[in-house]
């Protein structure tokens, strides 16, 4: 048996000496050793199951993405999301931000209230208090409502200096139905911006 193993080993060495096989062996070796196995993250704030694991019950308001690491002085784009809502005709969203670390550069309408006509969309930034108010609803007598998950607004935030800043929804945030009755909000997500 030992003699047979020696013969196989010698034949294997002779095969590797051939240029095409040698090249193939080197190429396969490089391929297998350079592959990196990705680490999977299942913490998507727009996933209702993941949100519930984080203690956020629907209907809720969340940020997407909800974590940033940026260079101080740069801008980030974050979306204000309604998660698992039903029968919503209008919203008042109030955000709190750290005024010494963050500035509101722009606020744009999201796609949640997109319909055959443009929704009413008004915002008011109060940088002295570090509060941003967003008001949006449908116009007209068609009593349109929305249900599901979608973006209410897209914010572009400037980082003023290095530090960790938290974006949060205040308890003044609310949804209303077509008769202007308050709808229950069960969860409020937070966003974190780390500027270095």
N, C-alpha and C positions, 0 to 999 in steps of 0.2 A: 504494500500500500504506500509505503514511504517513497519507493521508486516512482510510482505512478504520480504522486503529488509533485515530485521534482520535475517530471516531464511536463506537467501542466503549467507549472510556474515558469519554466524555461520558454514554453510556447507563448505564454502571456507576455513575457518580456520582449520576445521577438515581434509580437504584434504591435506593441507600443512603439517599437522602433520605426514602424512605417509612418510616414509623415501625416497622412490623412487621419489615421487612428490616433496618433499622438495629439494632433490638433483637436480632434473631437474630445479626447479625454481631458485636455487642458480647458477647453471651452465649457464642458459640463462641470468640471471642478469649480471654475470661476462662477458659473451660474448658480450652483447650489450653495456656495459659500458666501455669495454676495446678496442673497435674498434676505430681506428683513421681514419678519412676521409682524404685521400691524397689530397694535393693541386696540381692541374694540371698546368704544364707549357707548353705553346705552342711556345716556342722560340727556335726552332731547327734551327741552322744556315744552315742546309742542305735542309730545306724546302724553295722552291722558293717564296712562298707567304709570309712566315715569313721574309725572307731576304728582299723582296720588302718593307714590312712594316718598316724595319729598314733602308730603303734608299739604299739598295744594289740591283741594277738591274743586271740581267743576260745578257751575260755570266759574271761570277765573280770568284774571288778567295776568299775562306773563310777558317777559321780554325775550326776543330771539335775535341773535344769540344772547345768552344771559351772562357770559363771561368774556372779558377782553384783556389782553396784555398788549400794551402799545408803548410807543416812545412818547414821553412828555412833549406836548406841543402839537401832536398829530390829532387827526379826527377819526371818529368811529361812527359807523352807521348801525343803528339798532332799531328793531321793529317792535311796536306796541301791539301785542296780540290778544285777542279774545279767544278763550279756549272753551269749547263745549257749550256755547250759548244757544238759547232758543227763544224765538219770538221777539227779537230786539228791533226796535224802531229808532232808537236814539241812544246816545251815550255822552256822558261827561266823565272824562278821565283826568285825574289830577296826579301828577308825578312830583316827587320830591327828589332834588339832587343837591349835591354838595357844591354850593356856589363858589367856594374858594378853589375847587379843583376842576369843575366842569362848566362849560358854556353851551348854550343851545344855539347852534349855527343855522339850522333849518328844520322845519317840520312840514312833512308832505303827507297828503291823504293816502291811506292804504287801500287795499282792494276789498275789504269786508263789506263795505256799504256800496260797492260798485253795482249799479243796476242800469236800467235804460236811461236814467238821467243822473247827472252828477249829484252827489249828496252835499248837504250843507256841511262845511268843514271850516271851523274857526279855531284858532289857538291864541293863547295869551301867555307870554313868558314874563315871569316876575323874577328877574335875576337878584334883586335885593333880598328876597325871601327864599330863593332856590326852589321855586314852584313853577310848574308848567301845567296850564289847563288846556284841554282839547275838548271841543264840542263838535259832535257830528250827528246827523240825522237825515232822514228822507224828507223831501219836500212834496207837497201835494196831498190830495185826498185819497190816494190809492191805497193807503194803509199798508204799505210794504213793510215787511219785517225780514230779518235774516236769522239764520240758525247755522250752527257749526263752529268752525275754527277759522280765523282769518286775521289779517293785518288791519288794524285800525289806522295806524300812522307809521311813517318811517322818520326817525330822528337822526340828524347828523349832529354829533356832540363833539365839541373841541375840548381837549385836555389842556388845562392852563399850566399845571405844574405836576411834578411827580407825586405820587401817593395813590392810595386806594380809595375809590369813590363808589358809593352805593346808590343805585337808582331804585326808588321804591314807589309803589302806588299808595295814595293816602285813602283814608276811609271816606273821603268825599267823592270818590269815584263811584259811578252808578250807571246802570242800564235801565231803559224804560221801554215799555211795550207801545203799541200804536195808540193806546188811550192815555199815555203818559203815566202809567202805573209803574212803580219801581219794581224791578226784577232783582231777585236775590243774587248776590255775588258771594261765592263761598271761598275763593282763594285769591291771594295776591302774591305773585312771584317777585323776585328782586333781581337786579342786574348788578354786576360788579365790574368795574373798570380799574385795572392796575396800570398806572402810567409810570414808566421808569426813566 
